[in-house]
Amino acid sequence: MNQPDPIHLHANRDGIRYEIRGSVAPGFEKLASQFQEHFAHGLELGANVCATVGGQVVADLWGGFSDRARQTPWERDTIVCMMSVNKAVSAACIFHAMEQGALDVARPVADYWPAFAANGKAHIPIQWILDHRSGLPVVEPRLPKGAAYDHARMSGALAAMKPLWEPGTQAGYHILSQGYLLAEIIRRATGRTMGGYFAEHFAKPLGIDYFVGVPEAELERCAEFCMVLGGTILDEAAKDPDGWQGRAWHQLKEGEDFNSREWRTAEICSANGHGNARAMARFFAMLANDGVLDGKRILASETIRSMSAEQHQLTEVVMQRPYHQASGVLRNSPPICFQGPNPGSFGHHGVGGSIGFADPENRISFSYATNRMHARKDNGPRAGLLIKQLYEAVGVDCDTPDYASTPIASWNRGM
């Protein structure tokens, strides 16, 4: 495959010029044009998209601004909160630890964390936390606002509580709680925090610019996350604070906009990982290529197959959405989490539009990161049409969900 060529594009919208830079391999120019079109139609503030085929980068584009005021350009090394894309990162850490013999996802959590056995939870396996069947989607009784940044307090409360349904019988998306649970399991099994474990076993060997808990020295690179309420799960939480979604977000401090120092530096490893599409495309490229990237084996192919195997297709009760649920990752689940044409693709999306996934059949990885939330509950058309252009460039037919067939000018911009 030919090496990507440098590219410099721009788009004008409402008198503002959006610069787009990066590189695109021959044959993938339409992906760049699609990215440019999103800025031209006012759909983006700042964003990065990156894709690989066979482990080789075919497109790496970034553009726009990293702040709402449009004063600071989005640079090559800008990072942003990618929300629940973090769940795939945490799942890979869990399965890496299992491969190393530190834990077994089929065993009860209480084997590693004895206090977790309280209130009838002695039999719950790690697997049910990974696939959202543990009955612990929220913390009950509720802790004070601001407790979300205190891992010990949150994990201790989850260990003490009674499941909110019979574990294993139904699924309920563990929006934030999954992160505290998996991080405590990793800590007890390996002695490392989730952020430290990921850095040692994935980020450093692969050169991945992604953090679970942003170090102080990296905070200045963070893009401003521009939150939207209308049409998102955050809107549902605000409207019904006593509902599932409201309870899931309750322990954040009042007025949290996902830009606070507390949010960025905490390790809430199901929701607050910060990175960019380039980093996650490399991460998923490793998963798409049997656990090997740049000649370095990170995971065994059998481990990846175990992690990505479908566990259920239940309609989870927190957000009332059906997923092809694997272990900490989602298999292709359009329209909620569209990952191209291959049913065997797996990865995770994040509220607002960011996504990363691996397609082992086609040896493809893709990631998209944005600081401008879209006003939707699915992963949305911005990533969807970029994915379509990627697959068409490699000669694979790719039908997008219905949203992508509507005129681009009619899409809800969300800001």
Buried (B, 14 or more C-beta within 10 A) or exposed (E): EEEBEEBEBEBEBEEEEBBBBBBBBEBBBBBBEBBBBBBBBBBBBBBBBBBBBBBBBBBBBBBBBBBBEBEBBBBEEBBBBBBBBBBBBBBBBBBBBBBEEBBBBEEBBBBBBEBBBEEEBEEBBBBBBBBBBBBBBBBBEBBEBBBBBBBEBBBBBBBBBEBBBEBBEBBBBBBBBBBBBBBBBBBBBBEBBBBBBBBBBBBEBBEBBBBBBBEEEBEEBBBBBBBBBEBBBBBBBBEEEEEBBBBBBBBBBEEBEBBBEBBBBBBBBBBBBBBBBBBBBBBBBBBBBBBBBEEEEBBBBEBBEBBBEBBBEBEBBBBEBEBBBBBBBBBBBBBBBBBBBBBBBBBBBBBBBBBBBBBBBBBBBBBBBBBBBBBBBBBBBBBBBBBBBBBBBBEBEBEBBEBBEEEBEEBBBBB
